[in-house]
Amino acid sequence: MTQVTSTSGNRMLGYLPDYYETSRVMGAILQAQGAELDQLRVSLEETLGQFFVSSATWGLDAWEAELGIAPAPNKPDDQRRSVINAKLRGVGTVTVDLIQNVAEAYERGAVEVTQQPSLYQFTVRFVDTLGTPPNLNDLQAAVEEIKPAHLQVIYKYKYFLLSQLHQAMKISEIQTRKMTDFAPFIPV
């Protein structure tokens, strides 16, 4: 008998009478049909993945078109997903919570949003990112799209100076460390 190696072919063979187990013709048929069914299953699972932003790859174009987002095929998929998620989250009455929810759709987007009503502005402060976060332009565009036109938005970033470390470490020690190792020294 022809060896049936496909998962679906073996499953179909289990439904047939035992005397087909030795048939070369039936083995070849089950192998061919089983291989096609295996490929169909893979294609269906891949297509199903496109219905969810978190797992979409080639379906990101459809998500962008559906939400009216300018296509950005040159951007990494995770950044495109962030823009899509922000657009999906940015529906409803604009509140501090909504702005925070939209901003947190982006990579390293943990933020603190505070209002200054007397100044007609609000501040978005990045709390878990040193410097500017990746995909900042998209985040700013998403916030600009949902915020009321009469309000100004101020962005505050977290930085630290080497002078803040001079008492705790020597320059040679600083050069051997990653930026994330300096979290205890960063002023809040």
C-alpha positions in Angstrom: 0.0 0.0 0.0 1.1 3.6 -0.6 2.1 5.2 2.7 -0.6 7.8 3.8 1.3 10.6 5.5 -1.3 13.3 5.6 -3.3 13.8 8.7 -6.6 14.1 6.9 -5.8 11.0 4.7 -5.2 8.9 7.8 -8.4 10.2 9.3 -10.3 9.2 6.2 -8.6 5.8 6.1 -10.0 5.2 9.6 -13.6 5.5 8.3 -13.0 2.8 5.6 -13.2 -1.0 6.0 -10.0 -2.7 7.0 -9.4 -4.3 3.6 -8.6 -0.9 2.1 -5.5 -0.7 4.3 -3.6 -2.8 1.8 -4.9 -1.2 -1.4 -2.3 0.9 -3.3 -4.9 2.6 -5.3 -6.9 3.7 -2.2 -3.7 4.7 -0.4 -2.7 7.0 -3.4 -6.2 8.5 -3.4 -6.3 9.1 0.3 -2.8 10.6 0.2 -3.7 13.0 -2.6 -7.0 14.0 -1.1 -5.7 14.2 2.4 -2.8 16.5 1.4 -5.3 18.8 -0.3 -7.6 18.8 2.8 -4.5 19.5 5.1 -3.6 22.5 2.9 -7.3 23.7 3.0 -7.3 23.5 6.8 -4.1 25.6 7.0 -5.6 28.1 4.6 -8.8 28.3 6.6 -6.9 28.8 9.8 -4.8 31.5 8.2 -7.9 33.3 6.8 -9.6 33.1 10.2 -6.5 34.8 11.7 -7.2 37.8 9.5 -10.4 38.5 11.3 -8.6 39.5 14.4 -6.3 42.6 14.5 -3.8 40.9 16.8 -3.1 38.0 14.4 -3.8 39.7 11.0 -0.9 39.9 8.5 -2.0 40.2 4.9 -5.5 41.2 6.2 -4.2 44.4 7.6 -4.9 46.1 4.3 -8.6 45.3 4.6 -8.7 46.6 8.2 -7.0 49.8 7.2 -9.5 50.2 4.3 -12.5 49.5 6.5 -11.4 52.1 9.1 -10.4 54.7 6.6 -6.7 54.6 7.5 -4.1 55.4 4.9 -2.4 52.1 3.8 1.1 51.8 5.2 2.5 48.6 3.8 6.1 49.7 4.5 5.5 49.9 8.3 6.1 46.9 10.5 2.9 44.9 11.2 2.9 45.6 14.9 2.8 49.4 14.2 0.0 49.0 11.7 -1.9 46.9 14.3 -1.4 49.7 16.8 -2.9 52.3 14.5 -5.9 50.0 13.8 -6.5 49.3 17.5 -6.3 53.0 18.3 -8.9 53.7 15.6 -11.2 51.0 17.0 -10.8 52.2 20.6 -11.3 55.9 19.6 -15.1 55.8 19.4 -17.4 57.6 21.8 -17.4 60.7 23.9 -14.0 62.1 24.3 -12.9 61.7 28.0 -9.5 61.3 29.7 -10.2 57.6 29.8 -10.8 57.4 26.1 -7.6 59.3 25.3 -5.7 57.1 27.6 -7.2 54.0 26.1 -6.3 55.1 22.6 -2.7 56.0 23.6 -2.2 52.7 25.3 -3.1 50.8 22.0 0.5 51.7 20.9 3.7 49.8 21.7 5.0 51.0 25.1 2.0 53.3 25.4 1.4 53.3 29.1 0.4 56.9 29.7 -1.0 59.2 32.3 -3.5 61.8 30.9 -4.2 64.9 33.0 -6.5 67.8 32.2 -5.9 71.5 32.6 -9.4 72.8 31.9 -8.5 76.5 32.7 -5.7 76.3 30.1 -7.8 74.4 27.5 -5.3 71.6 27.3 -4.5 68.2 28.5 -1.1 66.4 29.0 -0.2 63.0 27.9 2.8 61.8 29.9 4.6 58.6 29.0 5.2 56.6 32.2 7.0 53.5 31.0 9.1 54.7 28.1 12.4 56.5 28.2 12.6 59.1 25.4 10.1 59.0 22.7 8.1 55.8 22.1 8.2 54.1 18.7 5.3 55.0 16.4 4.9 58.3 18.1 3.7 60.1 15.0 0.8 57.6 14.6 -0.1 58.0 18.3 -0.1 61.8 18.0 -2.3 61.6 14.8 -4.8 59.3 16.6 -5.0 61.6 19.6 -5.4 64.6 17.3 -8.2 62.9 15.5 -10.3 62.2 18.6 -9.6 65.3 20.8 -11.9 68.3 20.7 -10.6 71.0 18.4 -10.4 73.7 21.1 -8.1 71.7 23.3 -4.3 71.6 23.0 -2.4 68.5 23.8 1.0 68.5 25.5 3.3 65.5 25.4 5.8 64.8 28.2 8.5 62.3 27.9 10.7 60.7 30.5 14.5 61.4 30.2 17.4 61.2 32.5 20.8 62.9 32.6 24.1 61.2 33.2 24.7 63.8 35.9 21.9 62.1 37.8 24.0 58.9 37.8 27.4 60.3 38.6 27.2 59.6 42.3 25.9 56.0 41.9 28.1 54.8 39.0 31.3 55.4 37.1 31.2 56.1 33.4 32.8 52.8 32.6 30.0 51.0 34.5 27.3 53.0 32.7 28.7 52.1 29.3 28.3 48.4 30.0 24.6 48.6 31.0 21.3 48.7 29.1 19.0 51.7 29.2 16.4 49.7 31.1 18.8 49.1 33.9 18.6 52.7 34.9 14.9 52.7 35.9 15.7 53.2 39.6 17.6 56.4 38.8 14.9 58.0 36.7 13.0 60.8 38.3 9.2 60.5 38.1 
